[in-house]
């Protein structure tokens, strides 16, 4: 059955072979609902069932809004929004903008498609248009981009792994199970604090002889910090991201 989300994404129908998408299964969507702790609005459910999290089509050039790409992002955003005193909606977050403001639908109205943005400065929600209209706009932008771009045959895999742990030794041991780890710096550097009081720092090391950075994020509302890193490899048919 064709959904309103399918109709909004229709401009991309001739071009899906040029973009990456991995639709979520009904079971994965149900698990996501369970993790967030509330029912998912139907429009977002249909979007994730059609496009998924790992995708490169629905984006904006200036970072005006980016959909979450990891399942844990939904839960972390929900936990953060619980600190807000604005109870005008029951937020089901799905993305952020370049100001780290959180975009949501209202879980109290599962059929609704009104988008709400939680502003970091005012700590309040405001309406920001219609979910389906945004999707249609993003799809039109993507279809226009692909019509102007030559077919790219050389692509790159980009994979990010993250671990919730305060034990950096355990994290390094886990990486060492599949890679060669060496020259680990003795101290975290590049310390910074975001407007939302998230502390960030970096640890430099070599993985399989290549310089890498482990990034650590800490926030008072989290029981443990998040440590993550990103690996990139040229894609030539089948390839391994980590090679021993």
GIHU-V459673 format. One record per residue. N is the residue number from 1. RES is the residue in one small letter. SS is DSSP state (hx for helix, st for strand, lp for the rest). PHI is phi as a letter, one per 40 degrees, with the letter a starting at -180 (* if undefined). NEAR is the number of other C-alpha atoms within 12 Angstrom. Layout:
# GIHU-V459673
n=[N	N]
res=[RES	RES]
ss=[SS	SS]
phi=[PHI	PHI]
near=[NEAR	NEAR]
This chain:
# GIHU-V459673
n=[1	2	3	4	5	6	7	8	9	10	11	12	13	14	15	16	17	18	19	20	21	22	23	24	25	26	27	28	29	30	31	32	33	34	35	36	37	38	39	40	41	42	43	44	45	46	47	48	49	50	51	52	53	54	55	56	57	58	59	60	61	62	63	64	65	66	67	68	69	70	71	72	73	74	75	76	77	78	79	80	81	82	83	84	85	86	87	88	89	90	91	92	93	94	95	96	97	98	99	100	101	102	103	104	105	106	107	108	109	110	111	112	113	114	115	116	117	118	119	120	121	122	123	124	125	126	127	128	129	130	131	132	133	134	135	136	137	138	139	140	141	142	143	144	145	146	147	148	149	150	151	152	153	154	155	156	157	158	159	160	161	162	163	164	165	166	167	168	169	170	171	172	173	174	175	176	177	178	179	180	181	182	183	184	185	186	187	188	189	190	191	192	193	194	195	196	197	198	199	200	201	202	203	204	205	206	207	208	209	210	211	212	213	214	215	216	217	218	219	220	221	222	223	224	225	226	227	228	229	230	231	232	233	234	235	236	237	238	239	240	241	242	243	244]
res=[x	x	x	x	x	x	x	x	x	x	x	x	x	x	x	x	x	x	x	x	x	x	x	x	x	x	x	x	x	x	x	x	x	x	x	x	x	x	x	x	x	x	x	x	x	x	x	x	x	x	x	x	x	x	x	x	x	x	x	x	x	x	x	x	x	x	x	x	x	x	x	x	x	x	x	x	x	x	x	x	x	x	x	x	x	x	x	x	x	x	x	x	x	x	x	x	x	x	x	x	x	x	x	x	x	x	x	x	x	x	x	x	x	x	x	x	x	x	x	x	x	x	x	x	x	x	x	x	x	x	x	x	x	x	x	x	x	x	x	x	x	x	x	x	x	x	x	x	x	x	x	x	x	x	x	x	x	x	x	x	x	x	x	x	x	x	x	x	x	x	x	x	x	x	x	x	x	x	x	x	x	x	x	x	x	x	x	x	x	x	x	x	x	x	x	x	x	x	x	x	x	x	x	x	x	x	x	x	x	x	x	x	x	x	x	x	x	x	x	x	x	x	x	x	x	x	x	x	x	x	x	x	x	x	x	x	x	x	x	x	x	x	x	x]
ss=[lp	lp	lp	hx	hx	hx	hx	hx	lp	hx	hx	hx	hx	hx	hx	hx	hx	hx	lp	lp	lp	st	lp	lp	lp	hx	hx	hx	hx	hx	hx	hx	hx	hx	hx	hx	lp	lp	lp	lp	lp	hx	hx	hx	hx	hx	hx	hx	hx	hx	lp	st	lp	lp	lp	lp	lp	lp	lp	lp	lp	lp	lp	lp	lp	st	st	lp	lp	lp	hx	hx	hx	hx	hx	hx	hx	hx	hx	hx	hx	lp	lp	lp	lp	lp	lp	lp	lp	lp	st	st	st	st	st	st	lp	lp	lp	lp	lp	st	st	st	st	st	lp	lp	lp	lp	lp	lp	lp	st	st	st	st	st	lp	lp	lp	lp	lp	lp	st	st	st	st	st	st	hx	hx	hx	hx	hx	hx	hx	hx	hx	hx	hx	hx	hx	hx	hx	hx	hx	hx	lp	lp	lp	lp	lp	lp	st	st	st	st	st	st	st	st	st	st	lp	lp	lp	hx	hx	hx	hx	hx	hx	hx	hx	hx	lp	lp	lp	lp	st	st	lp	lp	lp	lp	lp	lp	st	st	st	st	st	lp	lp	lp	lp	lp	st	st	st	st	st	st	st	st	st	lp	lp	st	st	st	st	st	st	st	st	st	lp	lp	lp	lp	lp	lp	lp	st	st	st	st	st	st	st	st	st	st	lp	lp	lp	lp	lp	lp	lp	lp	lp]
phi=[*	c	b	c	c	d	c	c	c	d	d	c	d	c	b	c	c	c	b	c	a	b	d	c	c	d	c	c	c	c	c	c	d	c	c	c	g	a	c	c	d	c	c	c	c	c	c	c	c	c	b	g	c	c	a	b	c	c	a	b	c	b	g	d	a	b	c	d	b	b	c	c	c	c	c	c	c	c	c	c	c	c	c	c	c	c	b	c	b	b	c	b	c	a	a	b	b	c	b	g	c	c	c	a	b	c	c	c	b	c	c	c	b	c	c	b	b	c	c	c	c	c	f	b	c	b	c	b	g	b	d	c	c	c	d	c	c	c	c	c	c	c	c	c	d	c	c	b	b	c	c	c	c	b	b	b	c	b	b	b	b	b	b	c	a	c	b	c	c	c	c	c	c	c	c	c	c	b	a	c	b	a	f	c	c	c	b	c	b	f	c	a	b	c	d	c	g	c	c	b	a	b	b	c	a	b	b	f	g	b	c	b	b	c	b	b	b	b	a	d	c	c	c	a	c	b	b	a	a	b	b	b	a	d	b	b	g	c	a	b	c	b	b	c]
near=[7	12	18	24	30	25	23	27	33	24	26	33	22	17	23	23	15	23	25	21	23	21	21	26	19	18	14	19	29	22	21	32	28	17	22	29	21	25	27	36	31	29	36	43	37	32	38	36	25	34	32	30	34	27	27	28	36	40	32	23	16	10	17	22	29	33	37	32	26	25	29	26	26	34	27	30	32	32	24	29	32	23	19	23	15	20	18	19	28	29	42	46	44	44	39	29	26	19	21	27	32	42	41	44	41	35	32	21	21	22	20	24	32	31	36	32	38	41	26	26	15	13	22	24	30	25	21	24	19	24	37	30	21	29	37	27	26	30	33	27	22	31	27	17	24	24	16	11	13	10	14	14	12	12	18	19	23	19	20	20	21	24	24	23	21	18	16	27	15	15	26	31	16	18	28	20	16	16	21	23	28	20	19	25	19	13	15	22	18	17	17	18	15	16	15	25	17	21	25	25	25	27	28	25	26	21	28	21	16	21	20	25	27	35	31	33	34	27	22	15	21	20	14	17	26	31	32	28	28	20	25	20	21	18	17	14	12	11	14	19	23	24	17	15]
